[in-house]
């Protein structure tokens, strides 16, 4: 039987079907997204960037390829997101103590230690390859990883009273010296060398 509306009364409300259906849909979507990111991370470790395919990710995650393309337009975009999620484990602040050399040496040693683990080293190499092959991905990775990494060091030197240009040069020398060496030598790089590089750079700055 249809409901009548009294003059001046409110119209009967339709059942909130959309509201009830939206939450389960969001949960399913987030579950699929988590599965895709996890599958991509594992496949990158197993196969590397060159052998990673959307088909393999879909099969490992238990989703269709179109589900992946709903969030990521390309393989490069997917890999960039996975790398940037892991970047938080590397982008750590430098302690703001009273000893600049000790603070930056501790940070650089921790950075080198992370980048010479199996996962950290693989991530660094994938980041380099993916950025080289795809300009848009390179821009995202630079903004989400490279720039913050350098800024961490630059800001610590600035807080110690160094000018913008010396602080920038110090960051380039320390980060570049460590990352380039690890890319060249892989996991055989001794993290203690990072502290040696850092001390050399800082000694040179104070000598000027």
Backbone as CSV, one residue per row, in Angstrom:
resi,resn,N_x,N_y,N_z,CA_x,CA_y,CA_z,C_x,C_y,C_z
1,UNK,0.856,-1.190,0.000,0.000,0.000,0.000,0.890,1.237,0.000
2,UNK,0.559,2.212,-0.848,1.378,3.420,-0.914,1.086,4.312,0.271
3,UNK,2.143,5.062,0.700,1.975,5.960,1.829,1.510,7.311,1.342
4,UNK,0.500,7.879,2.048,0.029,9.212,1.707,0.828,10.253,2.490
5,UNK,0.974,11.391,1.873,1.673,12.483,2.527,0.652,13.502,2.964
6,UNK,0.606,13.765,4.262,-0.325,14.767,4.767,0.138,16.142,4.340
7,UNK,-0.833,17.057,4.151,-0.453,18.424,3.789,0.535,18.982,4.810
8,UNK,1.619,19.515,4.318,2.619,20.089,5.216,3.538,19.060,5.831
9,UNK,3.286,17.765,5.561,4.120,16.723,6.161,5.319,16.404,5.303
10,UNK,6.226,15.589,5.852,7.418,15.185,5.110,7.115,13.972,4.256
11,UNK,7.741,13.905,3.091,7.586,12.739,2.232,8.287,11.560,2.877
12,UNK,7.748,10.354,2.716,8.399,9.173,3.282,9.790,8.989,2.682
13,UNK,10.750,8.619,3.519,12.132,8.468,3.076,12.358,7.112,2.428
14,UNK,13.073,7.108,1.308,13.422,5.850,0.652,14.485,5.142,1.477
15,UNK,14.486,3.827,1.475,15.507,3.089,2.218,16.903,3.496,1.758
16,UNK,17.834,3.607,2.699,19.197,4.044,2.393,20.011,2.882,1.825
17,UNK,19.616,2.456,0.617,20.272,1.312,-0.006,21.710,1.654,-0.364
18,UNK,21.911,2.872,-0.923,23.246,3.268,-1.346,24.186,3.325,-0.157
19,UNK,23.726,3.901,0.948,24.563,4.015,2.135,24.964,2.668,2.675
20,UNK,24.013,1.708,2.647,24.327,0.388,3.186,25.292,-0.361,2.276
21,UNK,25.173,-0.136,0.972,26.010,-0.866,0.022,27.415,-0.269,-0.097
22,UNK,27.553,1.032,0.218,28.826,1.711,-0.024,29.944,1.182,0.862
23,UNK,29.650,0.955,2.140,30.699,0.523,3.073,31.313,-0.820,2.683
24,UNK,30.517,-1.862,2.412,31.119,-3.128,1.968,31.924,-2.973,0.687
25,UNK,31.440,-2.103,-0.216,32.153,-1.888,-1.474,33.516,-1.262,-1.217
26,UNK,33.547,-0.279,-0.294,34.820,0.357,0.042,35.777,-0.641,0.680
27,UNK,35.217,-1.500,1.543,36.068,-2.496,2.193,36.657,-3.466,1.170
28,UNK,35.820,-3.876,0.196,36.312,-4.778,-0.847,37.392,-4.097,-1.677
29,UNK,37.173,-2.809,-1.992,38.139,-2.071,-2.796,39.469,-1.945,-2.066
30,UNK,39.416,-1.617,-0.771,40.649,-1.458,-0.002,41.369,-2.793,0.159
31,UNK,40.595,-3.856,0.316,41.199,-5.187,0.421,41.927,-5.541,-0.872
32,UNK,41.302,-5.230,-2.011,41.936,-5.506,-3.303,43.192,-4.666,-3.480
33,UNK,43.103,-3.398,-3.109,44.257,-2.513,-3.256,45.429,-3.004,-2.401
34,UNK,45.142,-3.401,-1.174,46.188,-3.912,-0.289,46.827,-5.167,-0.873
35,UNK,45.992,-6.034,-1.451,46.504,-7.266,-2.062,47.397,-6.952,-3.258
36,UNK,47.020,-5.954,-4.044,47.802,-5.574,-5.226,49.162,-5.012,-4.814
37,UNK,49.156,-4.119,-3.837,50.411,-3.522,-3.367,51.332,-4.594,-2.782
38,UNK,50.756,-5.494,-1.987,51.554,-6.570,-1.397,52.125,-7.505,-2.446
39,UNK,51.311,-7.840,-3.443,51.775,-8.725,-4.518,52.886,-8.062,-5.324
40,UNK,52.725,-6.779,-5.598,53.749,-6.048,-6.354,55.066,-6.017,-5.593
41,UNK,54.989,-5.750,-4.308,56.201,-5.687,-3.481,56.945,-7.027,-3.502
42,UNK,56.213,-8.120,-3.356,56.842,-9.446,-3.346,57.431,-9.800,-4.709
43,UNK,56.689,-9.478,-5.762,57.176,-9.801,-7.106,58.406,-8.975,-7.476
44,UNK,58.451,-7.736,-7.018,59.633,-6.917,-7.266,60.864,-7.535,-6.608
45,UNK,60.676,-8.059,-5.409,61.788,-8.705,-4.711,62.207,-9.990,-5.415
46,UNK,61.228,-10.716,-5.940,61.513,-12.006,-6.571,62.069,-11.861,-7.986
47,UNK,61.500,-10.911,-8.749,61.812,-10.835,-10.178,62.566,-9.583,-10.597
48,UNK,62.469,-8.538,-9.799,63.015,-7.260,-10.208,62.016,-6.496,-11.062
49,UNK,62.355,-5.253,-11.371,61.434,-4.396,-12.115,61.239,-4.870,-13.551
50,UNK,62.319,-5.274,-14.202,62.254,-5.623,-15.624,61.287,-6.769,-15.910
51,UNK,61.180,-7.715,-14.988,60.350,-8.901,-15.223,58.981,-8.806,-14.555
52,UNK,58.694,-7.676,-13.979,57.378,-7.491,-13.358,56.337,-7.183,-14.428
53,UNK,55.196,-7.878,-14.388,54.107,-7.609,-15.327,52.807,-7.415,-14.561
54,UNK,51.900,-6.680,-15.172,50.583,-6.480,-14.563,49.855,-7.812,-14.448
55,UNK,50.044,-8.682,-15.441,49.397,-10.005,-15.406,49.858,-10.800,-14.187
56,UNK,51.150,-10.743,-13.895,51.685,-11.478,-12.745,51.158,-10.904,-11.437
57,UNK,51.066,-9.586,-11.364,50.534,-8.949,-10.150,49.077,-9.337,-9.944
58,UNK,48.298,-9.302,-11.026,46.879,-9.654,-10.930,46.705,-11.089,-10.456
59,UNK,47.501,-11.995,-11.006,47.402,-13.404,-10.619,47.787,-13.603,-9.161
60,UNK,48.859,-12.945,-8.729,49.320,-13.104,-7.346,48.323,-12.470,-6.360
61,UNK,47.729,-11.349,-6.754,46.795,-10.652,-5.859,45.392,-11.248,-5.889
62,UNK,45.111,-12.067,-6.910,43.782,-12.653,-7.024,42.737,-11.668,-7.501
63,UNK,43.151,-10.747,-8.385,42.224,-9.756,-8.934,42.364,-9.737,-10.452
64,UNK,41.446,-9.051,-11.114,41.537,-8.892,-12.557,42.447,-7.726,-12.913
65,UNK,42.968,-7.727,-14.134,43.848,-6.631,-14.551,43.134,-5.284,-14.503
66,UNK,41.843,-5.282,-14.835,41.107,-4.025,-14.833,41.004,-3.432,-13.439
67,UNK,41.007,-4.290,-12.423,40.993,-3.786,-11.046,42.270,-3.005,-10.763
68,UNK,43.383,-3.497,-11.279,44.653,-2.785,-11.102,44.627,-1.461,-11.855
69,UNK,44.166,-1.503,-13.105,44.148,-0.287,-13.914,43.140,0.738,-13.405
70,UNK,42.241,0.328,-12.561,41.295,1.275,-11.973,42.029,2.267,-11.073
71,UNK,43.115,1.808,-10.453,43.888,2.678,-9.557,45.172,3.192,-10.186
72,UNK,45.807,2.374,-10.992,47.111,2.738,-11.564,47.061,2.638,-13.087
73,UNK,47.403,3.701,-13.793,47.313,3.683,-15.256,48.397,2.860,-15.937
74,UNK,49.458,2.539,-15.206,50.570,1.820,-15.830,51.364,1.053,-14.784
75,UNK,52.222,0.185,-15.267,53.123,-0.569,-14.389,54.049,0.377,-13.631
76,UNK,54.536,1.410,-14.315,55.434,2.367,-13.671,54.739,3.079,-12.514
77,UNK,53.487,3.465,-12.715,52.752,4.167,-11.660,52.549,3.269,-10.449
78,UNK,52.245,2.006,-10.699,52.063,1.044,-9.605,53.358,0.873,-8.818
79,UNK,54.452,0.676,-9.513,55.744,0.484,-8.848,56.140,1.734,-8.058
80,UNK,55.879,2.904,-8.628,56.205,4.145,-7.921,55.463,4.229,-6.592
81,UNK,54.187,3.875,-6.591,53.405,3.907,-5.352,53.961,2.942,-4.313
82,UNK,54.324,1.756,-4.751,54.863,0.753,-3.819,56.189,1.238,-3.231
83,UNK,57.039,1.795,-4.065,58.330,2.291,-3.587,58.138,3.440,-2.600
84,UNK,57.227,4.348,-2.918,57.021,5.499,-2.045,56.392,5.097,-0.718
85,UNK,55.609,4.017,-0.708,55.093,3.518,0.564,56.232,3.007,1.440
86,UNK,57.213,2.378,0.818,58.361,1.850,1.563,59.370,2.937,1.918
87,UNK,59.291,4.082,1.237,60.273,5.145,1.462,60.239,5.675,2.887
88,UNK,59.093,5.562,3.546,58.988,6.048,4.923,59.980,5.360,5.854
89,UNK,60.377,4.139,5.501,61.334,3.405,6.343,62.746,3.973,6.197
90,UNK,62.968,4.762,5.150,64.288,5.326,4.888,64.346,6.811,5.230
91,UNK,63.242,7.510,5.006,63.214,8.958,5.222,63.037,9.275,6.705
92,UNK,64.102,9.086,7.447,64.066,9.337,8.888,64.707,10.684,9.197
93,UNK,64.237,11.365,10.218,64.852,12.651,10.576,66.224,12.454,11.213
94,UNK,67.011,13.505,11.185,68.310,13.494,11.859,68.127,14.103,13.241
95,UNK,68.698,13.475,14.241,68.593,13.999,15.602,69.178,15.410,15.666
96,UNK,68.532,16.259,16.431,68.995,17.643,16.566,69.701,17.819,17.903
97,UNK,70.831,17.133,18.057,71.592,17.221,19.295,72.582,18.367,19.264
98,UNK,73.562,18.301,20.140,74.553,19.376,20.225,75.790,19.098,19.374
99,UNK,75.898,17.887,18.840,77.070,17.499,18.047,76.628,17.177,16.622
100,UNK,76.866,18.123,15.712,76.438,17.958,14.323,77.058,16.716,13.695
101,UNK,78.351,16.525,13.891,79.038,15.388,13.270,78.466,14.064,13.757
102,UNK,78.272,13.938,15.056,77.730,12.695,15.616,76.316,12.441,15.110
103,UNK,75.505,13.493,15.040,74.115,13.339,14.598,74.042,12.863,13.149
104,UNK,74.797,13.512,12.269,74.719,13.172,10.845,75.412,11.836,10.569
105,UNK,76.468,11.530,11.307,77.128,10.224,11.140,76.184,9.088,11.522
106,UNK,75.454,9.260,12.611,74.501,8.225,13.037,73.424,8.033,11.981
107,UNK,72.944,9.140,11.424,71.897,9.071,10.394,72.427,8.412,9.121
108,UNK,73.609,8.816,8.674,74.145,8.279,7.417,74.473,6.794,7.543
109,UNK,74.932,6.379,8.715,75.200,4.953,8.932,73.903,4.154,8.888
110,UNK,72.850,4.705,9.499,71.541,4.034,9.470,71.004,3.953,8.045
111,UNK,71.199,5.023,7.265,70.763,5.027,5.862,71.482,3.931,5.084
112,UNK,72.795,3.862,5.227,73.577,2.854,4.504,73.206,1.444,4.944
113,UNK,72.940,1.273,6.227,72.542,-0.044,6.735,71.231,-0.491,6.102
114,UNK,70.271,0.430,6.010,68.973,0.113,5.405,69.116,-0.209,3.921
115,UNK,69.928,0.567,3.216,70.072,0.391,1.769,70.938,-0.805,1.387
116,UNK,71.557,-1.446,2.368,72.326,-2.656,2.066,71.623,-3.920,2.565
117,UNK,70.395,-3.779,3.079,69.584,-4.970,3.341,69.059,-5.472,1.999
118,UNK,68.569,-6.692,1.966,68.049,-7.250,0.713,66.913,-6.388,0.176
119,UNK,65.999,-6.018,1.047,64.841,-5.233,0.612,65.236,-3.810,0.251
120,UNK,66.059,-3.185,1.088,66.453,-1.809,0.831,67.275,-1.670,-0.435
121,UNK,68.174,-2.618,-0.674,69.006,-2.563,-1.869,68.184,-2.786,-3.127
122,UNK,67.236,-3.718,-3.051,66.350,-3.958,-4.196,65.520,-2.720,-4.493
123,UNK,65.014,-2.077,-3.445,64.207,-0.872,-3.618,65.016,0.234,-4.284
124,UNK,66.267,0.409,-3.848,67.111,1.452,-4.425,67.343,1.205,-5.910
125,UNK,67.602,-0.034,-6.285,67.860,-0.353,-7.688,66.595,-0.201,-8.542
126,UNK,65.470,-0.635,-7.985,64.205,-0.505,-8.709,63.857,0.961,-8.897
127,UNK,64.077,1.747,-7.857,63.810,3.184,-7.933,64.637,3.818,-9.050
128,UNK,65.880,3.427,-9.146,66.772,3.982,-10.166,66.335,3.573,-11.571
129,UNK,66.024,2.296,-11.754,65.627,1.799,-13.077,64.289,2.385,-13.507
130,UNK,63.305,2.348,-12.608,61.968,2.845,-12.947,62.013,4.325,-13.289
131,UNK,62.806,5.080,-12.548,62.912,6.506,-12.816,63.602,6.803,-14.132
132,UNK,64.543,5.965,-14.515,65.272,6.165,-15.767,64.388,5.903,-16.981
133,UNK,63.487,4.933,-16.864,62.685,4.510,-18.014,61.456,5.373,-18.267
134,UNK,60.985,6.093,-17.265,59.696,6.772,-17.401,59.775,8.152,-16.754
135,UNK,59.753,9.240,-17.546,59.935,10.591,-17.013,58.931,10.966,-15.918
136,UNK,57.667,10.618,-16.103,56.657,10.978,-15.101,56.920,10.253,-13.782
137,UNK,57.317,8.991,-13.884,57.662,8.231,-12.679,58.890,8.830,-12.014
138,UNK,59.860,9.240,-12.810,61.068,9.868,-12.268,60.715,11.112,-11.465
139,UNK,59.783,11.900,-11.978,59.361,13.117,-11.279,58.721,12.788,-9.939
140,UNK,57.856,11.775,-9.929,57.193,11.375,-8.685,58.183,10.844,-7.662
141,UNK,59.105,10.009,-8.112,60.080,9.422,-7.198,61.046,10.479,-6.671
142,UNK,61.365,11.428,-7.517,62.254,12.507,-7.083,61.567,13.343,-6.004
143,UNK,60.295,13.658,-6.235,59.558,14.478,-5.266,59.278,13.731,-3.969
144,UNK,59.028,12.427,-4.080,58.639,11.657,-2.902,59.777,11.008,-2.150
145,UNK,60.962,10.931,-2.778,62.079,10.250,-2.112,63.375,11.061,-2.161
146,UNK,63.853,11.363,-3.360,65.155,12.020,-3.486,65.184,13.389,-2.819
147,UNK,64.185,14.214,-3.127,64.149,15.564,-2.553,64.056,15.547,-1.026
148,UNK,63.135,14.769,-0.430,63.082,14.725,1.038,64.359,14.178,1.675
149,UNK,65.012,13.227,1.002,66.248,12.652,1.544,67.331,13.724,1.640
150,UNK,67.499,14.482,0.570,68.483,15.566,0.578,68.079,16.666,1.556
151,UNK,66.783,16.961,1.615,66.307,18.031,2.500,66.581,17.714,3.963
152,UNK,66.510,16.440,4.321,66.785,16.035,5.701,68.189,16.465,6.122
153,UNK,69.166,16.203,5.263,70.553,16.572,5.571,70.740,18.086,5.485
154,UNK,70.196,18.672,4.440,70.349,20.120,4.251,69.783,20.900,5.442
155,UNK,68.621,20.495,5.911,67.989,21.206,7.026,68.787,21.070,8.322
156,UNK,69.427,19.902,8.503,70.226,19.727,9.732,71.434,20.650,9.709
157,UNK,72.055,20.818,8.539,73.188,21.734,8.448,72.732,23.181,8.606
158,UNK,71.576,23.490,8.053,71.046,24.847,8.192,70.772,25.174,9.656
159,UNK,70.252,24.192,10.395,69.963,24.422,11.817,71.240,24.590,12.635
160,UNK,72.365,24.115,12.072,73.656,24.268,12.756,74.341,25.581,12.380
161,UNK,73.672,26.388,11.556,74.184,27.714,11.239,74.839,27.867,9.882
162,UNK,74.836,26.824,9.066,75.430,26.929,7.735,74.441,27.592,6.773
163,UNK,74.982,28.295,5.791,74.149,28.958,4.807,73.485,27.969,3.858
164,UNK,72.577,28.481,3.039,71.797,27.624,2.141,72.682,26.859,1.159
165,UNK,73.636,27.540,0.554,74.481,26.880,-0.452,75.414,25.831,0.159
166,UNK,76.148,26.138,1.244,76.983,25.096,1.863,76.168,23.908,2.366
167,UNK,74.987,24.189,2.920,74.133,23.100,3.423,73.679,22.201,2.280
168,UNK,73.346,22.817,1.150,72.927,22.042,-0.025,74.079,21.199,-0.558
169,UNK,75.257,21.793,-0.638,76.425,21.059,-1.143,76.781,19.888,-0.226
170,UNK,76.660,20.102,1.075,76.956,19.026,2.028,75.980,17.870,1.854
171,UNK,74.712,18.205,1.678,73.693,17.163,1.478,73.971,16.376,0.204
172,UNK,74.317,17.083,-0.864,74.617,16.404,-2.130,75.820,15.470,-1.982
173,UNK,76.845,15.939,-1.277,78.062,15.138,-1.132,77.824,13.900,-0.279
174,UNK,77.091,14.061,0.822,76.872,12.931,1.735,75.903,11.919,1.132
175,UNK,74.737,12.392,0.707,73.738,11.473,0.146,74.253,10.857,-1.150
176,UNK,74.789,11.695,-2.026,75.293,11.188,-3.299,76.430,10.201,-3.123
177,UNK,77.348,10.503,-2.207,78.479,9.611,-1.985,78.062,8.241,-1.486
178,UNK,77.063,8.220,-0.617,76.591,6.942,-0.066,75.773,6.165,-1.092
179,UNK,74.793,6.830,-1.688,73.881,6.147,-2.613,74.618,5.647,-3.854
180,UNK,75.495,6.480,-4.421,76.225,6.053,-5.624,77.099,4.836,-5.324
181,UNK,77.766,4.855,-4.177,78.636,3.730,-3.817,77.832,2.446,-3.635
182,UNK,76.655,2.557,-3.022,75.827,1.363,-2.810,75.275,0.844,-4.134
183,UNK,74.917,1.750,-5.038,74.464,1.312,-6.359,75.584,0.586,-7.098
184,UNK,76.810,1.029,-6.903,77.951,0.414,-7.588,78.368,-0.905,-6.951
185,UNK,78.346,-0.954,-5.614,78.890,-2.107,-4.901,77.832,-3.058,-4.355
186,UNK,76.590,-2.613,-4.326,75.525,-3.471,-3.808,75.629,-3.682,-2.308
187,UNK,75.253,-4.848,-1.876,75.172,-5.136,-0.449,76.537,-5.368,0.197
188,UNK,77.595,-5.373,-0.596,78.936,-5.531,-0.019,79.439,-4.224,0.597
189,UNK,78.740,-3.133,0.339,79.145,-1.832,0.892,79.093,-1.879,2.417
190,UNK,80.164,-1.432,3.047,80.241,-1.416,4.514,79.607,-0.121,5.028
191,UNK,78.508,-0.195,5.775,77.826,1.011,6.263,78.722,1.942,7.072
192,UNK,79.801,1.429,7.644,80.700,2.287,8.419,81.386,3.326,7.538
193,UNK,81.463,3.031,6.248,82.064,4.005,5.327,81.209,5.256,5.208
194,UNK,79.912,5.112,5.455,79.017,6.273,5.387,79.414,7.313,6.430
195,UNK,79.771,6.846,7.614,80.210,7.767,8.668,81.525,8.437,8.280
196,UNK,82.405,7.691,7.613,83.689,8.251,7.178,83.475,9.355,6.148
197,UNK,82.568,9.112,5.197,82.235,10.133,4.197,81.688,11.377,4.884
198,UNK,80.793,11.155,5.824,80.153,12.267,6.530,81.178,13.100,7.294
199,UNK,82.071,12.442,8.013,83.090,13.181,8.777,84.003,13.990,7.849
200,UNK,84.337,13.409,6.703,85.203,14.112,5.749,84.524,15.369,5.222
201,UNK,83.244,15.248,4.871,82.495,16.401,4.351,82.385,17.489,5.412
202,UNK,82.040,17.111,6.624,81.854,18.106,7.688,83.182,18.767,8.059
203,UNK,84.245,17.981,8.103,85.564,18.555,8.404,85.944,19.600,7.355
204,UNK,85.650,19.305,6.098,85.940,20.252,5.032,85.131,21.528,5.154
205,UNK,83.897,21.403,5.616,83.050,22.588,5.767,83.556,23.482,6.896
206,UNK,83.972,22.887,7.994,84.470,23.682,9.112,85.839,24.287,8.805
207,UNK,86.553,23.687,7.862,87.889,24.186,7.525,87.841,25.407,6.614
208,UNK,86.699,25.644,6.002,86.580,26.756,5.053,86.605,28.104,5.772
